[in-house]
Amino acid sequence: MKTIEVIITETGRNRPADRPEVFNLIKKQFSTITYAKEFIESRYGGMPRGRKKIYTGPNNCPVVVGFLHSFWNQDYSHSSKAWFQTDWVEICEIERKPITI
């Protein structure tokens, strides 16, 4: 049985030039790519435009595994200072195979 997994690694920094720090990891699984896209669209208010691609694999054969989405964020409920957030959004098809041990 194959499923689609969306992994969002949330990073933040005070300004775009600073080094980002991971502050949250979100993993969701979906039965179809359509449901995965709906999740991403509901989270970001649509598919982010101007997506910067994330690659993996050797330099001679890189594979696109997702995209970056950056924006200014602020937690108004705690009167926090705004931070520059970059989400690393990875989308994978995974296959579950039972194993015996």
SVG drawing of the C-alpha trace seen along z (x, -y; Angstrom):
<svg xmlns="http://www.w3.org/2000/svg" viewBox="-8 -42 36 55">
<polyline fill="none" stroke="black" stroke-width="0.4" points="0.0,0.0 1.4,-3.4 0.8,-6.7 1.8,-10.3 3.8,-11.8 4.2,-15.6 7.0,-16.6 7.2,-20.3 10.3,-21.4 9.6,-24.9 12.6,-27.2 12.9,-30.7 15.3,-33.6 15.2,-37.3 16.1,-38.5 16.6,-36.7 20.4,-37.1 20.6,-35.1 21.1,-31.4 17.8,-29.5 16.9,-27.3 14.5,-24.4 11.6,-24.9 9.0,-22.4 8.5,-19.3 5.1,-18.3 4.5,-14.9 1.2,-14.1 0.2,-11.1 -2.5,-11.0 -4.0,-8.4 -3.7,-10.5 -1.6,-13.4 -4.9,-15.4 -5.4,-15.2 -1.8,-16.2 -2.1,-19.3 -5.4,-20.2 -3.5,-20.1 -0.7,-22.4 -3.2,-24.8 -5.2,-25.0 -2.0,-25.6 -0.6,-28.4 -3.8,-29.8 -3.0,-28.2 0.1,-26.6 3.0,-29.0 4.2,-30.9 7.8,-31.2 8.7,-28.0 12.4,-27.3 13.0,-23.6 14.7,-21.2 17.0,-18.6 18.6,-15.4 20.9,-12.8 24.3,-13.0 25.4,-16.1 25.3,-14.4 21.7,-13.2 19.7,-15.5 16.1,-14.7 13.5,-17.3 11.9,-16.3 10.0,-19.5 10.2,-23.2 10.9,-26.1 8.3,-28.6 9.4,-31.8 7.3,-34.5 7.2,-36.8 5.3,-35.3 4.2,-36.6 2.4,-35.1 -0.1,-37.8 -1.5,-35.8 1.8,-36.2 2.7,-39.7 5.9,-38.2 8.4,-39.9 8.0,-39.0 10.4,-36.4 11.3,-35.3 10.0,-31.7 11.1,-29.3 9.2,-26.0 11.0,-23.1 8.1,-21.2 9.0,-17.7 6.5,-15.4 7.3,-11.7 5.5,-8.6 6.2,-5.8 5.4,-2.2 4.5,-0.2 5.6,3.4 5.2,5.7 8.3,7.4 8.8,10.2 11.3,10.1"/>
</svg>
